[in-house]
């Protein structure tokens, strides 16, 4: 959804809710309309508690297993939004909330949103970026003992630009800090 459409949606939703109140209230009466609003709020609170805690348990299990609970987090957020839509008075928001409680609808919304966003975590790379050099996870690990490693004299490294790149250990470097 583009940003210029958001103000239109924010204006259209209350108009649709008021229109639905007028039409439904005119057909079933004031008492029944108010009863439906209270009933939908109670159902929303119960569904939030029932499905929300179940989803929270799945998220915790995924995290304890060392996996990222991305799908469960998205579905949990949609369940919370669905419950809030049911709790908020209005028939249009109730219909949207009920639809979000249906798993295939949530999955369709998840696919729609996933196709329009890029999620970057510590394990992923920005879209379009390329790795430089070999994959560090697929390379070899070399374990050196204390005597296996030594520093070359400053400026003697094949990668050196000829300047005094690294100070000898124990001597302050260019910035006045100890060398590595």
Contact map, one row per residue, 1 for C-alpha under 8 A:
111011000000000000000000000000000000000000000000000000000000000000000000000000000000000000000000000000000000000000000000000000000000000000000000000000000000000000000000000000000000
111111000000000000000000000000000000000000000000000000000000000000000000000000000000000000000000000000000000000000000000000000000000000000000000000000000000000000000000000000000000
111111100000000000000000000000000000000000000000000000000000000000000000000000000000000000000000000000000000000000000000000000000000000000000000000000000000000000000000000000000000
011111110000000000000000000000000000000000000000000000000000000000000000000000000000000000000000000000000000000000000000000000000000000000000000000000000000000000000000000000000000
111111111000000000000000000000000000000000000000000000000000000000000000000000000000000000000000000000000000000000000000000000000000000000000000000000000000000000000000000000000000
111111111100000000000000000000000000000000000000000000000000000000000000000000000000000000000000000000000000000000000000000000000000000000000000000000000000000000000000000000000000
001111111110000000000000000000000000000000000000000000000000000000000000000000000000000000000000000000000000000000000000000000000000000000000000000000000000000000000000000000000000
000111111111000000000000000000000000000000000000000000000000000000000000000000000000000000000000000000000000000000000000000000000000000000000000000000000000000000000000000000000000
000011111111100000000000000000000000000000000000000000000000000000000000000000000000000000000000000000000000000000000000000000000000000000000000000000000000000000000000000000000000
000001111111110000000000000000000000000000000000000000000000000000000000000000000000000000000000000000000000000000000000000000000000000000000000000000000000000000000000000000000000
000000111111111000000000000000000000000000000000000000000000000000000000000000000000000000000000000000000000000000000000000000000000000000000000000000000000000000000000000000000000
000000011111111100000000000000000000000000000000000000000000000000000000000000000000000000000000000000000000000000000000000000000000000000000000000000000000000000000000000000000000
000000001111111110000000000000000000000000000000000000000000000000000000000000000000000000010000000000000000000000000000000000000000000000000000000000000000000000000000000000000000
000000000111111111000000000000000000000000000000000000000000000000000000000000000000000000000000000000000000000000000000000000000000000000000000000000000000000000000000000000000000
000000000011111111100000000000000000000000000000000000000000000000000000000000000000000000000000000000000000000000000000000000000000000000000000000000000000000000000000000000000000
000000000001111111110000000000000000000000000000000000000000000000000000000000000000000000010000000000000000000000000000000000000000000000000000000000000000000000000000000000000000
000000000000111111111000000000000000000000000000000000000000000000000000000000000000000001111000000000000000000000000000000000000000000000000000000000000000000000000000000000000000
000000000000011111111100000000000000000000000000000000000000000000000000000000000000000001000000000000000000000000000000000000000000000000000000000000000000000000000000000000000000
000000000000001111111110000000000000000000000000000000000000000000000000000000000000000000000000000000000000000000000000000000000000000000000000000000000000000000000000000000000000
000000000000000111111111100000000000000000000000000000000000000000000000000000000000000001110000000000000000000000000000000000000000000000000000000000000000000000000000000000000000
000000000000000011111111100000001000000000000000000000000000000000000000000000000000000001100000000000000000000000000000000000000000000000000000000000000000000000000000000000000000
000000000000000001111111110000000000000000000000000000000000000000000000000000000000000000000000000000000000000000000000000000000000000000000000000000000000000000000000000000000000
000000000000000000111111111000000000000000000000000000000000000000000000000000000000000000000000000000000000000000000000000000000000000000000000000000000000000000000000000000000000
000000000000000000011111111110001000000000000000000000000000000000000000000000000000000000000000000000000000000000000000000000000000000000000000000000000000000000000000000000000000
000000000000000000011111111111011000000000000000000000000000000000000000000000000000000000000000000000000000000000000000000000000000000000000000000000000000000000000000000000000000
000000000000000000000111111111000000000000000000000000000000000000000000000000000000000000000000000000000000000000000000000000000000000000000000000000000000000000000000000000000000
000000000000000000000011111110000000000000000000000000000000000000000000000000000000000000000000000000000000000000000000000000000000000000000000000000000000000000000000000000000000
000000000000000000000001111111011000000000000000000000000000000000000000000000000000000000000000000000000000000000000000000000000000000000000000000000000000000000000000000000000000
000000000000000000000001111111111000000000000000000000000000000000000000000000000000000000000000000000000000000000000000000000000000000000000000000000000000000000000000000000000000
000000000000000000000000110111111100000000000000000000000000000000000000000000000000000000000000000000000000000000000000000000000000000000000000000000000000000000000000000000000000
000000000000000000000000000011111110000000000000000000000000000000000000000000000000000000000000000000000000000000000000000000000000000000000000000000000000000000000000000000000000
000000000000000000000000100111111111000000000000000000000000000000000000000000000000000000000000000000000000000000000000000000000000000000000000000000000000000000000000000000000000
000000000000000000001001100111111111100000000000000000000000000000000000000000000000000000000000000000000000000000000000000000000000000000000000000000000000000000000000000000000000
000000000000000000000000000001111111110000000000000000000000000000000000000000000000000000000000000000000000000000000000000000000000000000000000000000000000000000000000000000000000
000000000000000000000000000000111111111000000000000000000000000000000000000000000000000000000000000000000000000000000000000000000000000000000000000000000000000000000000000000000000
000000000000000000000000000000011111111100000000000000000000000000000000000000000000000000000000000000000000000000000000000000000000000000000000000000000000000000000000000000000000
000000000000000000000000000000001111111110000000000000000000000000000000000000000000000011100000000000000000000000000000000000000000000000000000000000000000000000000000000000000000
000000000000000000000000000000000111111111000000000000000000000000000000000000000000000010000000000000000000000000000000000000000000000000000000000000000000000000000000000000000000
000000000000000000000000000000000011111111100000000000000000000000000000000000000000000000000000000000000000000000000000000000000000000000000000000000000000000000000000000000000000
000000000000000000000000000000000001111111110000000000000000000000000000000000000000011000000100000000000000000000000000000000000000000000000000000000000000000000000000000000000000
000000000000000000000000000000000000111111111000000000000000000000000000000000000000011110000000000000000000000000000000000000000000000000000000000000000000000000000000000000000000
000000000000000000000000000000000000011111111100000000000000000000000000000000000000001000000000000000000000000000000000000000000000000000000000000000000000000000000000000000000000
000000000000000000000000000000000000001111111110000000000000000000000000000000000000011000000000000000000000000000000000000000000000000000000000000000000000000000000000000000000000
000000000000000000000000000000000000000111111111000000000000000000000000000000000111111000000000000000000000000000000000000000000000000000000000000000000000000000000000000000000000
000000000000000000000000000000000000000011111111100000000000000000000000000000000010011000000000000000000000000000000000000000000000000000000000000000000000000000000000000000000000
000000000000000000000000000000000000000001111111110000000000000000000000000000000000000000000000000000000000000000000000000000000000000000000000000000000000000000000000000000000000
000000000000000000000000000000000000000000111111111100000000000000000000000000000010000000000000000000000000000000000000000000000000000000000000000000000000000000000000000000000000
000000000000000000000000000000000000000000011111111110000000000000000000000000110010000000000000000000000000000000000000000000000000000000000000000000000000000000000000000000000000
000000000000000000000000000000000000000000001111111110000000000000000000000000000000000000000000000000000000000000000000000000000000000000000000000000000000000000000000000000000000
000000000000000000000000000000000000000000000111111111000000000000000000000000000000000000000000000000000000000000000000000000000000000000000000000000000000000000000000000000000000
000000000000000000000000000000000000000000000011111111100000000000000000000000100000000000000000000000000000000000000000000000000000000000000000000000000000000000000000000000000000
000000000000000000000000000000000000000000000011111111110000000000000000000100110000000000000000000000000000000000000000000000000000000000000000000000000000000000000000000000000000
000000000000000000000000000000000000000000000001111111111000000000000000000000000000000000000000000000000000000000000000000000000000000000000000000000000000000000000000000000000000
000000000000000000000000000000000000000000000000011111111100000000000000000000000000000000000000000000000000000000000000000000000000000000000000000000000000000000000000000000000000
000000000000000000000000000000000000000000000000001111111110000000000001001100000000000000000000000000000000000000000000000000000000000000000000000000000000000000000000000000000000
000000000000000000000000000000000000000000000000000111111111000000000000000100000000000000000000000000000000000000000000000000000000000000000000000000000000000000000000000000000000
000000000000000000000000000000000000000000000000000011111111100000000000000000000000000000000000000000000000000000000000000000000000000000000000000000000000000000000000000000000000
000000000000000000000000000000000000000000000000000001111111110000000001000000000000000000000000000000000000000000000000000000000000000000000000000000000000000000000000000000000000
000000000000000000000000000000000000000000000000000000111111111000001001100000000000000000000000000000000000000000000000000000000000000000000000000000000000000000000000000000000000
000000000000000000000000000000000000000000000000000000011111111100000000000000000000000000000000000000000000000000000000000000000000000000000000000000000000000000000000000000000000
000000000000000000000000000000000000000000000000000000001111111110000000000000000000000000000000000000000000000000000000000000000000000000000000000000000000000000000000000000000000
000000000000000000000000000000000000000000000000000000000111111111111000000000000000000000000000000000000000000000000000000000000000000000000000000000000000000000000000000000000000
000000000000000000000000000000000000000000000000000000000011111111111000000000000000000000000000000000000000000000000000000000000000000000000000000000000000000000000000000000000000
000000000000000000000000000000000000000000000000000000000001111111100000000000000000000000000000000000000000000000000000000000000000000000000000000000000000000000000000000000000000
000000000000000000000000000000000000000000000000000000000000111111100000000000000000000000000000000000000000000000000000000000000000000000000000000000000000000000000000000000000000
000000000000000000000000000000000000000000000000000000000000011111110000000000000000000000000000000000000000000000000000000000000000000000000000000000000000000000000000000000000000
000000000000000000000000000000000000000000000000000000000000011111111000000000000000000000000000000000000000000000000000000000000000000000000000000000000000000000000000000000000000
000000000000000000000000000000000000000000000000000000000000011001111100000000000000000000000000000000000000000000000000000000000000000000000000000000000000000000000000000000000000
000000000000000000000000000000000000000000000000000000000010011000111111100000000000000000000000000000000000000000000000000000000000000000000000000000000000000000000000000000000000
000000000000000000000000000000000000000000000000000000000000000000011111110000000000000000000000000000000000000000000000000000000000000000000000000000000000000000000000000000000000
000000000000000000000000000000000000000000000000000000000000000000001111111000000000000000000000000000000000000000000000000000000000000000000000000000000000000000000000000000000000
000000000000000000000000000000000000000000000000000000100110000000001111111100000000000000000000000000000000000000000000000000000000000000000000000000000000000000000000000000000000
000000000000000000000000000000000000000000000000000000000010000000001111111110000000000000000000000000000000000000000000000000000000000000000000000000000000000000000000000000000000
000000000000000000000000000000000000000000000000000000000000000000000111111111000000000000000000000000000000010000000000000000000000000000000000000000000000000000000000000000000000
000000000000000000000000000000000000000000000000000000100000000000000011111111100000000000000000000000000110010000000000000000000000000000000000000000000000000000000000000000000000
000000000000000000000000000000000000000000000000000100110000000000000001111111110000000000000000000000000000000000000000000000000000000000000000000000000000000000000000000000000000
000000000000000000000000000000000000000000000000000000000000000000000000111111111000000000000000000000000000000000000000000000000000000000000000000000000000000000000000000000000000
000000000000000000000000000000000000000000000000000000000000000000000000011111111100000000000000000110000100000000000000000000000000000000000000000000000000000000000000000000000000
000000000000000000000000000000000000000000000001001100000000000000000000001111111110000000000000000110000000000000000000000000000000000000000000000000000000000000000000000000000000
000000000000000000000000000000000000000000000001000100000000000000000000000111111111000000000000000000000000000000000000000000000000000000000000000000000000000000000000000000000000
000000000000000000000000000000000000000000000000000000000000000000000000000011111111100000000000100100000000000000000000000000000000000000000000000000000000000000000000000000000000
000000000000000000000000000000000000000000010000000000000000000000000000000001111111110000000001111110000000000000000000000000000000000000000000000000000000000000000000000000000000
000000000000000000000000000000000000000000011011000000000000000000000000000000111111111000000000100000000000000000000000000000000000000000000000000000000000000000000000000000000000
000000000000000000000000000000000000000000010000000000000000000000000000000000011111111100000000100000000000000000000000000000000000000000000000000000000000000000000000000000000000
000000000000000000000000000000000000000000010000000000000000000000000000000000001111111110001101100000000000000000000000000000000000000000000000000000000000000000000000000000000000
000000000000000000000000000000000000000110111000000000000000000000000000000000000111111111001100110000000000000000000000000000000000000000000000000000000000000000000000000000000000
000000000000000000000000000000000000000111111000000000000000000000000000000000000011111110000100000000000000000000000000000000000000000000000000000000000000000000000000000000000000
000000000000000000000000000000000000000010000000000000000000000000000000000000000001111111001100000000000000000000000000000000000000000000000000000000000000000000000000000000000000
000000000000000000000000000000000000110010000000000000000000000000000000000000000000111111101100000000000000000000000000000000000000000000000000000000000000000000000000000000000000
000000000000000011011000000000000000100000000000000000000000000000000000000000000000010111111100000000000000000000000000000000000000000000000000000000000000000000000000000000000000
000000000000000010011000000000000000100000000000000000000000000000000000000000000000000011111110000000000000000000000000000000000000000000000000000000000000000000000000000000000000
000000000000100110010000000000000000000000000000000000000000000000000000000000000000000001111111000000000000000000000000000000000000000000000000000000000000000000000000000000000000
000000000000000010000000000000000000000000000000000000000000000000000000000000000000110111111111100000000000000000000000000000000000000000000000000000000000000000000000000000000000
000000000000000000000000000000000000000100000000000000000000000000000000000000000000111111111111110000000000000000000000000000000000000000000000000000000000000000000000000000000000
000000000000000000000000000000000000000000000000000000000000000000000000000000000000000000111111111000000000000000000000000000000000000000000000000000000000000000000000000000000000
000000000000000000000000000000000000000000000000000000000000000000000000000000000100100000011111111100000000000000000000000000000000000000000000000000000000000000000000000000000000
000000000000000000000000000000000000000000000000000000000000000000000000000000001111110000001111111110000000000000000000000000000000000000000000000000000000000000000000000000000000
000000000000000000000000000000000000000000000000000000000000000000000000000000000100010000000111111111000000000000000000000000000000000000000000000000000000000000000000000000000000
000000000000000000000000000000000000000000000000000000000000000000000000000000000100000000000011111111001100000000000000000000000000000000000000000000000000000000000000000000000000
000000000000000000000000000000000000000000000000000000000000000000000000000001101100000000000001111111101100000000000000000000000000000000000000000000000000000000000000000000000000
000000000000000000000000000000000000000000000000000000000000000000000000000001100100000000000000111111101100000000000000000000000000000000000000000000000000000000000000000000000000
000000000000000000000000000000000000000000000000000000000000000000000000000000000000000000000000011111111100000000000000000000000000000000000000000000000000000000000000000000000000
000000000000000000000000000000000000000000000000000000000000000000000000000000000000000000000000000111111110000000000000000000000000000000000000000000000000000000000000000000000000
000000000000000000000000000000000000000000000000000000000000000000000000000000000000000000000000000001111111000000000000000000000000000000000000000000000000000000000000000000000000
000000000000000000000000000000000000000000000000000000000000000000000000000000000000000000000000001111111111100000000000000000000000000000000000000000000000000000000000000000000000
000000000000000000000000000000000000000000000000000000000000000000000000001001000000000000000000001111111111110000000000000000000000000000000000000000000000000000000000000000000000
000000000000000000000000000000000000000000000000000000000000000000000000001000000000000000000000000000111111111000000000000000000000000000000000000000000000000000000000000000000000
000000000000000000000000000000000000000000000000000000000000000000000000000000000000000000000000000000011111111100000000000000000000000000000000000000000000000000000000000000000000
000000000000000000000000000000000000000000000000000000000000000000000000000000000000000000000000000000001111111110000000000000000000000000000000000000000000000000000000000000000000
000000000000000000000000000000000000000000000000000000000000000000000000011000000000000000000000000000000111111111000000000000000000000000000000000000000000000000000000000000000000
000000000000000000000000000000000000000000000000000000000000000000000000000000000000000000000000000000000011111111100000000000000000000000000000000000000000000000000000000000000000
000000000000000000000000000000000000000000000000000000000000000000000000000000000000000000000000000000000001111111110000000000000000000000000000000000000000000000000000000000000000
000000000000000000000000000000000000000000000000000000000000000000000000000000000000000000000000000000000000111111111000000000000000000000000000000000000000000000000000000000000000
000000000000000000000000000000000000000000000000000000000000000000000000000000000000000000000000000000000000011111111100000000000000000000000000000000000000000000000000000000000000
000000000000000000000000000000000000000000000000000000000000000000000000000000000000000000000000000000000000001111111000000000000000000000000000000000000000000000000000000000000000
000000000000000000000000000000000000000000000000000000000000000000000000000000000000000000000000000000000000000111111100000000000000000000000000000000000000000000000000000000000000
000000000000000000000000000000000000000000000000000000000000000000000000000000000000000000000000000000000000000011111110000000000000000000000000000000000000000000000000000000000000
000000000000000000000000000000000000000000000000000000000000000000000000000000000000000000000000000000000000000001011111000000100000000000000000000000000000000000000000000000000000
000000000000000000000000000000000000000000000000000000000000000000000000000000000000000000000000000000000000000000001111100000000000000000000000000000000000000000000000000000000000
000000000000000000000000000000000000000000000000000000000000000000000000000000000000000000000000000000000000000000000111111111000000000000000000000000000000000000000000000000000000
000000000000000000000000000000000000000000000000000000000000000000000000000000000000000000000000000000000000000000000011111110000000000000000000000000000000000000000000000000000000
000000000000000000000000000000000000000000000000000000000000000000000000000000000000000000000000000000000000000000000001111110000000000000000000000000000000000000000000000000000000
000000000000000000000000000000000000000000000000000000000000000000000000000000000000000000000000000000000000000000000001111110000000000000000000000000000000000000000000000000000000
000000000000000000000000000000000000000000000000000000000000000000000000000000000000000000000000000000000000000000000001111111000000000000000000000000000000000000000000000000000000
000000000000000000000000000000000000000000000000000000000000000000000000000000000000000000000000000000000000000000000001111111101000000000000000000000000000000000000000000000000000
000000000000000000000000000000000000000000000000000000000000000000000000000000000000000000000000000000000000000000000001000111111000000000000000000000000000000000000000000000000000
000000000000000000000000000000000000000000000000000000000000000000000000000000000000000000000000000000000000000000000100000011111000000000000000000000000000000000000000000000000000
000000000000000000000000000000000000000000000000000000000000000000000000000000000000000000000000000000000000000000000000000001111100000000000000000000000000000000000000000000000000
000000000000000000000000000000000000000000000000000000000000000000000000000000000000000000000000000000000000000000000000000011111110000000000000000000000000000000000000000000000000
000000000000000000000000000000000000000000000000000000000000000000000000000000000000000000000000000000000000000000000000000000011111000000000000000000000000000000000000000000000000
000000000000000000000000000000000000000000000000000000000000000000000000000000000000000000000000000000000000000000000000000000001111111000000000000000000000000000000000000000000000
000000000000000000000000000000000000000000000000000000000000000000000000000000000000000000000000000000000000000000000000000000000111110000000000000000000000000000000000000000000000
000000000000000000000000000000000000000000000000000000000000000000000000000000000000000000000000000000000000000000000000000000000011111000000000000000000000000000000000000000000000
000000000000000000000000000000000000000000000000000000000000000000000000000000000000000000000000000000000000000000000000000000000011111101100000000000000000000000000000000000000000
000000000000000000000000000000000000000000000000000000000000000000000000000000000000000000000000000000000000000000000000000000000010111111100000000000000000000000000000000000000000
000000000000000000000000000000000000000000000000000000000000000000000000000000000000000000000000000000000000000000000000000000000000011111100000000000000000000000000000000000000000
000000000000000000000000000000000000000000000000000000000000000000000000000000000000000000000000000000000000000000000000000000000000001111100000000000000000000000000000000000000000
000000000000000000000000000000000000000000000000000000000000000000000000000000000000000000000000000000000000000000000000000000000000011111110000000000000000000000000000000000000000
000000000000000000000000000000000000000000000000000000000000000000000000000000000000000000000000000000000000000000000000000000000000011111111000000000000000000000000000000000000000
000000000000000000000000000000000000000000000000000000000000000000000000000000000000000000000000000000000000000000000000000000000000000001111100000000000000000000000000000000000000
000000000000000000000000000000000000000000000000000000000000000000000000000000000000000000000000000000000000000000000000000000000000000000111110000000000000000000000000000000000000
000000000000000000000000000000000000000000000000000000000000000000000000000000000000000000000000000000000000000000000000000000000000000000011111000000000000000000000000000000000000
000000000000000000000000000000000000000000000000000000000000000000000000000000000000000000000000000000000000000000000000000000000000000000001111100000000000000000000000000000000000
000000000000000000000000000000000000000000000000000000000000000000000000000000000000000000000000000000000000000000000000000000000000000000000111111110000000000000000000000000000000
000000000000000000000000000000000000000000000000000000000000000000000000000000000000000000000000000000000000000000000000000000000000000000000011111110000000000000000000000000000000
000000000000000000000000000000000000000000000000000000000000000000000000000000000000000000000000000000000000000000000000000000000000000000000001111110000000000000000000000000000000
000000000000000000000000000000000000000000000000000000000000000000000000000000000000000000000000000000000000000000000000000000000000000000000001111111000000000000000000000000000000
000000000000000000000000000000000000000000000000000000000000000000000000000000000000000000000000000000000000000000000000000000000000000000000001111111000000000000000000000000000000
000000000000000000000000000000000000000000000000000000000000000000000000000000000000000000000000000000000000000000000000000000000000000000000001111111100000000000000000000000000000
000000000000000000000000000000000000000000000000000000000000000000000000000000000000000000000000000000000000000000000000000000000000000000000000001111110000000000000000000000000000
000000000000000000000000000000000000000000000000000000000000000000000000000000000000000000000000000000000000000000000000000000000000000000000000000011111000000000000001000000000000
000000000000000000000000000000000000000000000000000000000000000000000000000000000000000000000000000000000000000000000000000000000000000000000000000001111101100000000000000000000000
000000000000000000000000000000000000000000000000000000000000000000000000000000000000000000000000000000000000000000000000000000000000000000000000000000111111100000000001000000000000
000000000000000000000000000000000000000000000000000000000000000000000000000000000000000000000000000000000000000000000000000000000000000000000000000000011111100000111111000000000000
000000000000000000000000000000000000000000000000000000000000000000000000000000000000000000000000000000000000000000000000000000000000000000000000000000001111100111111100000000000000
000000000000000000000000000000000000000000000000000000000000000000000000000000000000000000000000000000000000000000000000000000000000000000000000000000011111110101000000000000000000
000000000000000000000000000000000000000000000000000000000000000000000000000000000000000000000000000000000000000000000000000000000000000000000000000000011111111100000000000000000000
000000000000000000000000000000000000000000000000000000000000000000000000000000000000000000000000000000000000000000000000000000000000000000000000000000000001111100000000000000000000
000000000000000000000000000000000000000000000000000000000000000000000000000000000000000000000000000000000000000000000000000000000000000000000000000000000000111110000000000000000000
000000000000000000000000000000000000000000000000000000000000000000000000000000000000000000000000000000000000000000000000000000000000000000000000000000000011111111101000000000000000
000000000000000000000000000000000000000000000000000000000000000000000000000000000000000000000000000000000000000000000000000000000000000000000000000000000010001111101000000000000000
000000000000000000000000000000000000000000000000000000000000000000000000000000000000000000000000000000000000000000000000000000000000000000000000000000000011000111111000000000000000
000000000000000000000000000000000000000000000000000000000000000000000000000000000000000000000000000000000000000000000000000000000000000000000000000000000110000111111000000000000000
000000000000000000000000000000000000000000000000000000000000000000000000000000000000000000000000000000000000000000000000000000000000000000000000000000000110000001111110000000000000
000000000000000000000000000000000000000000000000000000000000000000000000000000000000000000000000000000000000000000000000000000000000000000000000000000000110000111111110000000000000
000000000000000000000000000000000000000000000000000000000000000000000000000000000000000000000000000000000000000000000000000000000000000000000000000000000110000000011111000010000011
000000000000000000000000000000000000000000000000000000000000000000000000000000000000000000000000000000000000000000000000000000000000000000000000000000000100000000011111101111000011
000000000000000000000000000000000000000000000000000000000000000000000000000000000000000000000000000000000000000000000000000000000000000000000000000000101100000000000111111000000010
000000000000000000000000000000000000000000000000000000000000000000000000000000000000000000000000000000000000000000000000000000000000000000000000000000000000000000000011111000000111
000000000000000000000000000000000000000000000000000000000000000000000000000000000000000000000000000000000000000000000000000000000000000000000000000000000000000000000001111100000110
000000000000000000000000000000000000000000000000000000000000000000000000000000000000000000000000000000000000000000000000000000000000000000000000000000000000000000000011111110000110
000000000000000000000000000000000000000000000000000000000000000000000000000000000000000000000000000000000000000000000000000000000000000000000000000000000000000000000010011111111110
000000000000000000000000000000000000000000000000000000000000000000000000000000000000000000000000000000000000000000000000000000000000000000000000000000000000000000000110001111111110
000000000000000000000000000000000000000000000000000000000000000000000000000000000000000000000000000000000000000000000000000000000000000000000000000000000000000000000010000111111000
000000000000000000000000000000000000000000000000000000000000000000000000000000000000000000000000000000000000000000000000000000000000000000000000000000000000000000000000000111111000
000000000000000000000000000000000000000000000000000000000000000000000000000000000000000000000000000000000000000000000000000000000000000000000000000000000000000000000000000111111100
000000000000000000000000000000000000000000000000000000000000000000000000000000000000000000000000000000000000000000000000000000000000000000000000000000000000000000000000000111111110
000000000000000000000000000000000000000000000000000000000000000000000000000000000000000000000000000000000000000000000000000000000000000000000000000000000000000000000000111110011111
000000000000000000000000000000000000000000000000000000000000000000000000000000000000000000000000000000000000000000000000000000000000000000000000000000000000000000000111111110001111
000000000000000000000000000000000000000000000000000000000000000000000000000000000000000000000000000000000000000000000000000000000000000000000000000000000000000000000110100000000111
